[in-house]
Amino acid sequence: MIVTTTENVAGFKVRQCLGQCFGVVVRSRGLGGNMMAGLRSIVGGEIKEYTSMLEEARRHAVDRMVANATIMGANAIVMMRFDSSEMGQTMSEIVAYGTAVMLEPA
């Protein structure tokens, strides 16, 4: 499956637009991770516990978005974006979304 942040894919044209597709993940860092992140925030710098959690959550959100597009019959996703928000003080929501399309060679 081609996934791109652009509207067009070089060498292809959109044969059919199938609509929006998305993948959602909500993650919470465990108590130990929150404590380590809290200690790291005192001295400053990257908080690796949260960085790795968000990287993994983005990968899962993209995987779910691709699965959603596959069910719709798409062979590509164009205009892919990420959105994120905080739920409470301990959870992060990551959404990957885009437009599911059928591409064909130009």
C-alpha positions in Angstrom: 0.0 0.0 0.0 1.4 3.4 -1.0 1.0 5.9 1.9 2.0 9.5 1.1 1.5 13.0 2.6 1.1 14.5 -0.9 -2.0 14.7 -3.0 -0.5 13.1 -6.1 1.9 10.1 -6.6 4.4 10.4 -9.5 3.6 8.0 -12.3 0.1 7.4 -11.1 -3.4 9.0 -11.4 -6.3 8.6 -9.0 -8.9 6.4 -10.6 -11.3 6.5 -7.7 -11.5 8.3 -4.4 -13.0 6.0 -1.7 -13.2 8.4 1.2 -11.5 9.1 4.5 -9.6 6.4 6.4 -8.1 6.5 9.8 -6.3 4.6 12.6 -6.6 5.6 16.2 -4.4 4.5 19.2 -4.7 5.6 22.8 -1.7 4.9 25.0 -0.8 5.4 28.6 2.7 5.2 30.1 2.9 2.9 33.1 3.7 4.2 36.6 7.4 3.3 36.3 7.7 5.2 33.0 5.9 8.2 34.4 8.3 8.3 37.4 11.4 8.1 35.1 10.0 10.8 32.8 9.3 13.0 35.8 12.9 12.6 37.0 14.2 13.4 33.5 12.1 16.5 33.2 13.8 17.9 36.3 17.2 18.0 34.5 15.8 18.7 31.0 16.5 17.1 27.7 14.7 14.4 25.7 12.3 12.2 27.7 13.1 8.9 25.9 10.2 7.0 27.6 7.7 9.2 26.0 9.5 9.4 22.7 9.5 5.7 22.2 5.9 5.4 23.3 4.8 8.0 20.8 6.9 6.4 18.0 5.3 3.1 18.6 1.8 4.6 18.8 2.3 6.3 15.4 3.4 3.1 13.8 0.3 1.3 15.2 -2.0 4.2 14.1 -0.6 3.9 10.5 -1.0 0.1 10.5 -4.7 0.5 11.6 -5.2 3.2 8.9 -3.8 0.9 6.2 -6.0 -1.9 7.4 -9.0 0.4 7.2 -8.1 1.5 3.7 -7.6 -2.1 2.6 -11.1 -3.0 3.8 -12.4 -0.1 1.7 -10.6 -1.6 -1.4 -7.9 1.1 -1.7 -4.4 0.5 -3.0 -3.1 3.9 -1.7 -3.6 6.6 0.9 -2.9 10.2 -0.1 -2.8 13.4 2.1 -1.9 11.3 5.2 -1.5 13.3 8.4 -1.1 12.7 12.1 -3.1 14.3 14.9 -2.6 13.9 18.6 -4.2 15.0 21.8 -3.9 14.3 25.5 -6.6 12.6 27.4 -6.4 13.4 31.1 -2.8 13.7 32.3 -1.7 10.1 31.6 -3.0 9.2 28.1 -2.1 10.2 24.6 -4.3 9.7 21.5 -2.7 9.4 18.1 -4.7 9.5 14.9 -3.3 8.8 11.5 -5.7 9.8 8.7 -5.9 10.3 5.0 -7.8 9.7 1.8 -8.2 6.1 0.6 -7.9 6.0 -3.2 -7.5 3.6 -6.1 -4.4 4.5 -8.1 -3.5 3.3 -11.6 -0.4 3.9 -13.7 -0.5 7.2 -15.6 
